[in-house]
Amino acid sequence: MLDFSLSKEQLDIKERAHEFAVKFMRPVARKYDETGEWAVDVYKAAFDFGYLQALVPAEFGGAGKTQVEEAIVCEELAWGCGGLYTSIMANGLAMTPVLIAGSPEQKKKWLGMLAEEPRFAAFSLSEPNAGSDAGSMSCRAEKRGDKYILNGTKCYCTNGGYAEWYALFCSTDPNKGARGTSCIVVPRNTPGLVVGRSLDKMGQRASNQVELYLNDAEVPVENLLGKEGMGFIIAMKTLDQTRAAVAAGGVGVARAAYEIALEYAKTRIQFGQPIFSNQAISFMLADMAKKIEASRLLTYQAAWMTDNGLKNSKQSAIAKTFATDTAMEVSTDAVQILGGNGYSRDYLVEKCMRDAKLLQIYEGTNQIQRLVIAKEIQQGN
């Protein structure tokens, strides 16, 4: 039998995450959106609540949460602030390659580090000339004795300015293309690694994205995750697992905009009645509600499949695309419902709209997600 209800434990997780968003995120969301500063107090609280280290297994000192539980939390955090949510969620993204391909010793070292105190890691896949086409990366790792020598540039590295280590993808055999890609853990203090400036963004300004410059950076061979040439597979498996958390972020941002628009429509009086009484407005809100509900169900399905060891390339791509497109549509319509007020910074809907845009771009653009979906259905999946 199908059961669409959350368990008592999951409901408690949802309530606790919502309380966190209300207490620690909403009050400072506008501040960090304007300044782009690193929200130290928020992230310390997130660590205390177990959110930074949520996916670290209990045996390594973490919370050992499931992907469904992670999705539940991420919706609430994104409801609180899309930018702050991204910083917290991206810690789970960074640790996933270690969870997938790390040895017990590597997991103890790199994941255990994140469970000790408020620390960040970063997932580093994109390059200036290798974004959607991750298989064409030029960042090179040359093996010399017991070390890899890394050279190249990485970009759009979320949390990169504050990370203790990077799950960094590079080419160990340029002649093999994607099959010559490997994933190596690069500590922040690696000689030859230079962290570039923080990207100045339209939205999600509270999150941190940087470029990384590697100039003969030396890393021990023991930092290789899995085997040489497994990097592309590790990256794709990682994204299959983590896209549910991005989809959940889309649900949270959409819900935030929808709730503001709904309350406004009920209280804004024009022509002697609330504007909600106008079918043009009420139908917009009805469409928002139906798309948010559908997005959440798709998100839970993708997360549930990961938790149950099922291949979910198609489902995670569908969830990510649908939910983040919904976030963009809902937040745009929310601005429209509020009219001039929606376009002003007096209301959060304009921030929701700016934050939603990035959700359609990172962890694989929604155009790339459609390619993934098309490939899966072509293969009969």
Kinemage of the C-alpha trace (Angstrom):
@kinemage 1
@onewidth
@group {chain A} dominant
@subgroup {mainchain}
@vectorlist {calphas} color= white
{ca met a 1} P 0.000 0.000 0.000
{ca leu a 2} L 1.155 3.530 -0.722
{ca asp a 3} L 1.416 5.892 2.241
{ca phe a 4} L 1.881 9.597 1.621
{ca ser a 5} L 1.953 10.601 5.284
{ca leu a 6} L 5.114 11.565 7.147
{ca ser a 7} L 5.989 9.586 10.256
{ca lys a 8} L 5.907 11.256 13.670
{ca glu a 9} L 9.702 11.449 13.600
{ca gln a 10} L 9.652 13.075 10.161
{ca leu a 11} L 6.983 15.552 11.273
{ca asp a 12} L 9.157 16.435 14.265
{ca ile a 13} L 12.120 16.961 11.917
{ca lys a 14} L 9.983 19.246 9.740
{ca glu a 15} L 8.698 21.262 12.704
{ca arg a 16} L 12.181 21.661 14.182
{ca ala a 17} L 13.602 22.782 10.837
{ca his a 18} L 10.787 25.294 10.416
{ca glu a 19} L 11.450 26.694 13.883
{ca phe a 20} L 15.119 27.015 12.944
{ca ala a 21} L 14.193 28.917 9.785
{ca val a 22} L 11.865 31.220 11.699
{ca lys a 23} L 14.343 31.952 14.483
{ca phe a 24} L 17.722 32.007 12.735
{ca met a 25} L 17.084 32.644 9.024
{ca arg a 26} L 14.087 34.856 8.315
{ca pro a 27} L 15.191 37.659 10.701
{ca val a 28} L 18.568 38.022 8.935
{ca ala a 29} L 17.659 36.962 5.388
{ca arg a 30} L 17.464 40.523 4.097
{ca lys a 31} L 20.670 41.553 5.860
{ca tyr a 32} L 22.812 38.822 4.330
{ca asp a 33} L 21.155 39.245 0.941
{ca glu a 34} L 22.250 42.883 0.959
{ca thr a 35} L 25.750 42.447 2.376
{ca gly a 36} L 26.741 39.047 0.966
{ca glu a 37} L 28.594 38.393 4.226
{ca trp a 38} L 29.271 34.913 5.559
{ca ala a 39} L 26.588 34.197 8.188
{ca val a 40} L 28.777 32.711 10.918
{ca asp a 41} L 26.099 32.756 13.631
{ca val a 42} L 23.522 31.088 11.383
{ca tyr a 43} L 25.919 28.319 10.388
{ca lys a 44} L 27.013 27.718 13.966
{ca ala a 45} L 23.361 27.271 14.881
{ca ala a 46} L 22.882 24.994 11.846
{ca phe a 47} L 25.720 22.822 13.134
{ca asp a 48} L 24.158 22.718 16.598
{ca phe a 49} L 20.895 21.559 15.017
{ca gly a 50} L 22.777 18.903 13.025
{ca tyr a 51} L 22.123 20.356 9.574
{ca leu a 52} L 25.682 20.964 8.393
{ca gln a 53} L 26.640 17.363 9.132
{ca ala a 54} L 23.228 15.783 8.499
{ca leu a 55} L 24.440 13.182 5.975
{ca val a 56} L 27.564 12.174 7.901
{ca pro a 57} L 26.941 8.608 9.137
{ca ala a 58} L 26.539 8.167 12.882
{ca glu a 59} L 29.668 6.006 13.028
{ca phe a 60} L 31.687 9.067 12.008
{ca gly a 61} L 29.964 11.403 14.446
{ca gly a 62} L 27.183 12.784 12.238
{ca ala a 63} L 23.403 12.647 12.271
{ca gly a 64} L 23.186 9.915 9.606
{ca lys a 65} L 19.998 11.338 8.098
{ca thr a 66} L 18.269 9.842 5.078
{ca gln a 67} L 17.748 11.717 1.816
{ca val a 68} L 14.031 12.028 2.563
{ca glu a 69} L 14.845 13.623 5.912
{ca glu a 70} L 17.370 15.887 4.187
{ca ala a 71} L 14.694 16.964 1.699
{ca ile a 72} L 12.254 17.716 4.511
{ca val a 73} L 14.833 19.932 6.205
{ca cys a 74} L 15.950 21.631 2.984
{ca glu a 75} L 12.414 22.743 2.122
{ca glu a 76} L 12.133 24.534 5.447
{ca leu a 77} L 15.607 26.074 5.220
{ca ala a 78} L 14.935 27.392 1.710
{ca trp a 79} L 11.643 28.804 2.981
{ca gly a 80} L 13.770 30.712 5.495
{ca cys a 81} L 16.340 32.013 2.966
{ca gly a 82} L 17.388 30.623 -0.398
{ca gly a 83} L 20.992 31.776 -0.038
{ca leu a 84} L 21.597 30.537 3.502
{ca tyr a 85} L 19.921 27.244 2.562
{ca thr a 86} L 22.355 26.768 -0.319
{ca ser a 87} L 25.393 27.108 1.950
{ca ile a 88} L 24.009 24.485 4.322
{ca met a 89} L 22.753 22.131 1.601
{ca ala a 90} L 26.040 22.319 -0.309
{ca asn a 91} L 27.855 20.701 2.598
{ca gly a 92} L 25.849 17.579 1.855
{ca leu a 93} L 26.731 17.899 -1.823
{ca ala a 94} L 30.450 18.095 -1.009
{ca met a 95} L 30.477 15.060 1.245
{ca thr a 96} L 28.470 12.825 -1.128
{ca pro a 97} L 31.465 11.822 -3.323
{ca val a 98} L 33.194 10.634 -0.148
{ca leu a 99} L 30.075 8.735 0.900
{ca ile a 100} L 29.890 7.109 -2.541
{ca ala a 101} L 33.527 6.271 -3.232
{ca gly a 102} L 35.559 6.886 -0.094
{ca ser a 103} L 37.324 4.128 1.823
{ca pro a 104} L 36.477 3.678 5.535
{ca glu a 105} L 39.676 5.556 6.374
{ca gln a 106} L 38.807 8.435 4.030
{ca lys a 107} L 35.290 8.670 5.424
{ca lys a 108} L 36.598 8.774 8.965
{ca lys a 109} L 39.073 11.505 8.103
{ca trp a 110} L 37.073 13.823 5.848
{ca leu a 111} L 33.526 13.257 7.095
{ca gly a 112} L 34.603 13.019 10.720
{ca met a 113} L 36.186 16.447 10.337
{ca leu a 114} L 32.813 17.953 9.403
{ca ala a 115} L 31.157 16.369 12.426
{ca glu a 116} L 33.598 17.822 14.957
{ca glu a 117} L 32.705 21.514 14.679
{ca pro a 118} L 31.033 23.968 12.248
{ca arg a 119} L 33.097 23.266 9.153
{ca phe a 120} L 32.404 23.380 5.460
{ca ala a 121} L 33.488 21.357 2.450
{ca ala a 122} L 32.958 22.161 -1.220
{ca phe a 123} L 32.084 20.269 -4.403
{ca ser a 124} L 34.259 21.478 -7.285
{ca leu a 125} L 33.239 20.242 -10.737
{ca ser a 126} L 32.723 23.260 -13.017
{ca glu a 127} L 35.446 25.069 -14.923
{ca pro a 128} L 35.401 28.260 -17.005
{ca asn a 129} L 35.218 26.175 -20.215
{ca ala a 130} L 33.563 23.050 -18.790
{ca gly a 131} L 30.195 23.737 -17.214
{ca ser a 132} L 27.385 21.544 -18.529
{ca asp a 133} L 30.012 19.609 -20.518
{ca ala a 134} L 31.804 18.330 -17.433
{ca gly a 135} L 33.618 15.684 -19.434
{ca ser a 136} L 35.728 18.307 -21.220
{ca met a 137} L 37.456 19.675 -18.131
{ca ser a 138} L 41.060 20.758 -18.478
{ca cys a 139} L 42.115 20.842 -14.815
{ca arg a 140} L 44.935 18.291 -14.774
{ca ala a 141} L 46.249 15.958 -12.067
{ca glu a 142} L 49.570 14.339 -12.909
{ca lys a 143} L 50.768 11.468 -10.733
{ca arg a 144} L 54.366 11.774 -9.579
{ca gly a 145} L 55.411 9.145 -7.081
{ca asp a 146} L 53.117 9.321 -4.075
{ca lys a 147} L 51.619 12.682 -5.036
{ca tyr a 148} L 49.304 14.248 -7.594
{ca ile a 149} L 50.368 17.585 -9.066
{ca leu a 150} L 47.300 19.644 -9.928
{ca asn a 151} L 47.079 22.533 -12.366
{ca gly a 152} L 44.040 24.383 -13.644
{ca thr a 153} L 41.105 26.569 -12.698
{ca lys a 154} L 37.744 25.639 -11.168
{ca cys a 155} L 34.752 27.954 -10.859
{ca tyr a 156} L 31.338 28.374 -9.215
{ca cys a 157} L 32.635 26.483 -6.192
{ca thr a 158} L 29.933 26.866 -3.544
{ca asn a 159} L 31.306 27.391 -0.014
{ca gly a 160} L 34.734 27.453 -1.621
{ca gly a 161} L 35.858 30.559 0.231
{ca tyr a 162} L 35.306 28.898 3.605
{ca ala a 163} L 35.800 25.186 2.905
{ca glu a 164} L 38.261 23.009 4.813
{ca trp a 165} L 38.529 20.691 1.819
{ca tyr a 166} L 37.280 20.263 -1.741
{ca ala a 167} L 35.926 17.208 -3.554
{ca leu a 168} L 37.658 18.293 -6.737
{ca phe a 169} L 37.199 16.716 -10.157
{ca cys a 170} L 40.113 16.775 -12.586
{ca ser a 171} L 41.600 14.879 -15.505
{ca thr a 172} L 44.166 12.192 -14.766
{ca asp a 173} L 44.186 11.023 -18.402
{ca pro a 174} L 43.233 13.754 -20.911
{ca asn a 175} L 43.224 11.253 -23.786
{ca lys a 176} L 40.221 9.440 -22.325
{ca gly a 177} L 37.884 12.429 -21.964
{ca ala a 178} L 35.197 11.792 -19.350
{ca arg a 179} L 36.645 8.332 -18.664
{ca gly a 180} L 39.910 9.973 -17.690
{ca thr a 181} L 38.297 12.084 -14.964
{ca ser a 182} L 39.073 11.458 -11.296
{ca cys a 183} L 37.912 12.869 -7.962
{ca ile a 184} L 40.524 13.951 -5.431
{ca val a 185} L 40.073 15.490 -1.980
{ca val a 186} L 42.113 18.695 -1.862
{ca pro a 187} L 42.645 20.266 1.578
{ca arg a 188} L 42.314 24.051 1.885
{ca asn a 189} L 45.920 24.432 3.099
{ca thr a 190} L 47.394 22.688 0.029
{ca pro a 191} L 50.448 24.616 -1.267
{ca gly a 192} L 49.713 25.894 -4.753
{ca leu a 193} L 45.953 26.232 -4.151
{ca val a 194} L 44.681 29.820 -4.351
{ca val a 195} L 41.078 30.734 -3.554
{ca gly a 196} L 39.756 33.519 -5.791
{ca arg a 197} L 37.278 36.288 -5.125
{ca ser a 198} L 33.674 35.677 -4.175
{ca leu a 199} L 31.214 35.904 -7.066
{ca asp a 200} L 28.896 38.942 -6.933
{ca lys a 201} L 25.470 37.517 -7.782
{ca met a 202} L 21.957 38.625 -8.645
{ca gly a 203} L 20.368 36.345 -6.043
{ca gln a 204} L 21.295 33.910 -3.289
{ca arg a 205} L 23.798 36.549 -2.253
{ca ala a 206} L 24.238 35.003 1.190
{ca ser a 207} L 25.883 31.956 -0.386
{ca asn a 208} L 29.537 31.907 -1.380
{ca gln a 209} L 30.873 30.882 -4.807
{ca val a 210} L 34.525 31.279 -5.818
{ca glu a 211} L 37.115 30.306 -8.384
{ca leu a 212} L 39.984 28.005 -7.413
{ca tyr a 213} L 43.429 28.293 -8.979
{ca leu a 214} L 45.759 25.306 -8.844
{ca asn a 215} L 49.402 25.972 -9.624
{ca asp a 216} L 51.494 22.821 -9.115
{ca ala a 217} L 49.351 22.014 -6.078
{ca glu a 218} L 50.587 18.813 -4.412
{ca val a 219} L 48.100 16.327 -2.965
{ca pro a 220} L 48.854 12.840 -1.576
{ca val a 221} L 47.791 9.954 -3.811
{ca glu a 222} L 45.816 8.590 -0.860
{ca asn a 223} L 43.342 11.459 -1.364
{ca leu a 224} L 42.024 9.876 -4.570
{ca leu a 225} L 38.403 8.734 -4.168
{ca gly a 226} L 37.804 5.327 -5.720
{ca lys a 227} L 40.079 4.682 -8.684
{ca glu a 228} L 41.519 6.838 -11.444
{ca gly a 229} L 38.958 7.355 -14.202
{ca met a 230} L 35.953 6.956 -11.863
{ca gly a 231} L 35.454 10.696 -11.376
{ca phe a 232} L 32.707 11.223 -13.935
{ca ile a 233} L 30.728 8.279 -12.564
{ca ile a 234} L 31.163 9.601 -9.018
{ca ala a 235} L 30.000 13.058 -10.127
{ca met a 236} L 26.880 11.726 -11.868
{ca lys a 237} L 25.966 9.466 -8.942
{ca thr a 238} L 26.469 12.375 -6.590
{ca leu a 239} L 24.137 14.613 -8.551
{ca asp a 240} L 21.507 11.875 -8.831
{ca gln a 241} L 21.461 11.718 -5.041
{ca thr a 242} L 21.635 15.418 -4.241
{ca arg a 243} L 19.187 16.843 -6.773
{ca ala a 244} L 16.329 16.002 -4.425
{ca ala a 245} L 17.758 18.509 -1.948
{ca val a 246} L 17.836 21.136 -4.718
{ca ala a 247} L 14.261 20.271 -5.653
{ca ala a 248} L 13.321 20.662 -1.987
{ca gly a 249} L 14.925 24.093 -2.089
{ca gly a 250} L 12.659 24.935 -5.006
{ca val a 251} L 9.624 23.854 -2.990
{ca gly a 252} L 10.731 25.986 -0.050
{ca val a 253} L 11.347 29.148 -2.072
{ca ala a 254} L 8.074 28.685 -3.969
{ca arg a 255} L 6.181 28.145 -0.729
{ca ala a 256} L 7.650 31.277 0.815
{ca ala a 257} L 6.565 33.410 -2.153
{ca tyr a 258} L 3.145 31.742 -2.326
{ca glu a 259} L 2.385 32.322 1.364
{ca ile a 260} L 3.237 36.009 1.102
{ca ala a 261} L 1.145 36.406 -2.057
{ca leu a 262} L -1.803 34.534 -0.543
{ca glu a 263} L -1.848 36.668 2.597
{ca tyr a 264} L -1.528 39.825 0.525
{ca ala a 265} L -4.378 38.792 -1.788
{ca lys a 266} L -6.643 38.176 1.204
{ca thr a 267} L -5.945 41.559 2.799
{ca arg a 268} L -5.370 43.912 -0.150
{ca ile a 269} L -8.664 45.734 -0.820
{ca gln a 270} L -9.428 47.082 -4.270
{ca phe a 271} L -12.869 48.076 -5.589
{ca gly a 272} L -14.290 47.333 -2.147
{ca gln a 273} L -13.143 43.705 -1.873
{ca pro a 274} L -9.976 41.621 -1.368
{ca ile a 275} L -8.161 41.069 -4.651
{ca phe a 276} L -8.389 37.310 -3.954
{ca ser a 277} L -12.071 37.643 -4.900
{ca asn a 278} L -11.002 38.340 -8.463
{ca gln a 279} L -10.774 35.123 -10.451
{ca ala a 280} L -7.655 36.379 -12.218
{ca ile a 281} L -5.840 36.435 -8.868
{ca ser a 282} L -7.394 33.371 -7.236
{ca phe a 283} L -6.578 31.205 -10.250
{ca met a 284} L -2.936 32.332 -10.115
{ca leu a 285} L -2.810 31.244 -6.472
{ca ala a 286} L -4.546 27.958 -7.301
{ca asp a 287} L -1.899 27.209 -9.915
{ca met a 288} L 0.824 28.044 -7.397
{ca ala a 289} L -0.665 25.653 -4.848
{ca lys a 290} L -1.014 22.735 -7.269
{ca lys a 291} L 2.549 23.078 -8.590
{ca ile a 292} L 4.025 23.280 -5.086
{ca glu a 293} L 2.182 20.132 -4.018
{ca ala a 294} L 3.297 18.253 -7.146
{ca ser a 295} L 6.879 19.453 -6.688
{ca arg a 296} L 7.008 18.157 -3.135
{ca leu a 297} L 5.744 14.710 -4.129
{ca leu a 298} L 8.305 14.455 -6.937
{ca thr a 299} L 11.021 15.535 -4.506
{ca tyr a 300} L 10.088 12.906 -1.937
{ca gln a 301} L 9.971 10.228 -4.652
{ca ala a 302} L 13.500 11.019 -5.867
{ca ala a 303} L 14.849 11.104 -2.309
{ca trp a 304} L 13.045 7.889 -1.363
{ca met a 305} L 14.551 6.082 -4.339
{ca thr a 306} L 18.062 7.035 -3.210
{ca asp a 307} L 17.323 5.816 0.311
{ca asn a 308} L 16.146 2.502 -1.119
{ca gly a 309} L 19.124 2.002 -3.410
{ca leu a 310} L 17.158 2.514 -6.619
{ca lys a 311} L 18.510 4.197 -9.736
{ca asn a 312} L 16.835 7.587 -9.891
{ca ser a 313} L 18.569 9.523 -12.676
{ca lys a 314} L 15.264 10.239 -14.410
{ca gln a 315} L 13.258 10.895 -11.267
{ca ser a 316} L 15.830 13.192 -9.677
{ca ala a 317} L 16.135 15.175 -12.921
{ca ile a 318} L 12.349 15.459 -13.169
{ca ala a 319} L 12.058 16.570 -9.544
{ca lys a 320} L 14.845 19.136 -9.840
{ca thr a 321} L 13.487 20.572 -13.085
{ca phe a 322} L 9.839 20.682 -12.079
{ca ala a 323} L 10.387 22.047 -8.577
{ca thr a 324} L 12.881 24.744 -9.524
{ca asp a 325} L 10.869 25.831 -12.559
{ca thr a 326} L 7.939 26.023 -10.160
{ca ala a 327} L 9.964 28.211 -7.801
{ca met a 328} L 10.693 30.620 -10.640
{ca glu a 329} L 7.094 30.681 -11.868
{ca val a 330} L 5.534 31.023 -8.428
{ca ser a 331} L 7.896 33.748 -7.246
{ca thr a 332} L 7.401 35.699 -10.500
{ca asp a 333} L 3.621 35.468 -10.150
{ca ala a 334} L 3.878 36.457 -6.490
{ca val a 335} L 5.667 39.658 -7.518
{ca gln a 336} L 2.869 40.275 -10.028
{ca ile a 337} L 0.132 39.771 -7.433
{ca leu a 338} L 1.784 42.270 -5.101
{ca gly a 339} L 2.234 44.721 -7.964
{ca gly a 340} L 4.452 47.668 -7.081
{ca asn a 341} L 4.877 46.308 -3.569
{ca gly a 342} L 6.204 43.047 -4.992
{ca tyr a 343} L 8.872 44.873 -6.932
{ca ser a 344} L 10.027 46.735 -3.833
{ca arg a 345} L 12.296 45.398 -1.116
{ca asp a 346} L 9.558 45.903 1.470
{ca tyr a 347} L 8.417 42.362 0.705
{ca leu a 348} L 10.488 39.195 0.320
{ca val a 349} L 8.894 38.055 -2.939
{ca glu a 350} L 11.436 39.952 -5.052
{ca lys a 351} L 14.214 38.153 -3.145
{ca cys a 352} L 12.447 34.814 -3.689
{ca met a 353} L 12.369 35.564 -7.416
{ca arg a 354} L 16.098 36.330 -7.518
{ca asp a 355} L 16.948 33.307 -5.376
{ca ala a 356} L 14.801 30.976 -7.496
{ca lys a 357} L 16.738 31.751 -10.676
{ca leu a 358} L 19.925 30.112 -9.426
{ca leu a 359} L 18.036 26.946 -8.499
{ca gln a 360} L 17.349 26.475 -12.218
{ca ile a 361} L 21.081 26.725 -12.945
{ca tyr a 362} L 23.257 24.974 -10.377
{ca glu a 363} L 23.766 21.212 -10.048
{ca gly a 364} L 23.008 20.955 -13.753
{ca thr a 365} L 20.897 23.527 -15.596
{ca asn a 366} L 17.293 22.618 -16.208
{ca gln a 367} L 18.109 22.316 -19.904
{ca ile a 368} L 20.680 19.639 -19.038
{ca gln a 369} L 18.081 17.948 -16.804
{ca arg a 370} L 15.819 17.665 -19.818
{ca leu a 371} L 18.642 15.987 -21.711
{ca val a 372} L 19.016 13.518 -18.842
{ca ile a 373} L 15.274 12.825 -18.856
{ca ala a 374} L 15.210 12.408 -22.644
{ca lys a 375} L 18.157 9.972 -22.533
{ca glu a 376} L 16.494 7.910 -19.806
{ca ile a 377} L 13.152 7.624 -21.612
{ca gln a 378} L 14.950 6.805 -24.870
{ca gln a 379} L 16.525 3.870 -23.048
{ca gly a 380} L 13.135 2.784 -21.741
{ca asn a 381} L 13.706 3.833 -18.137
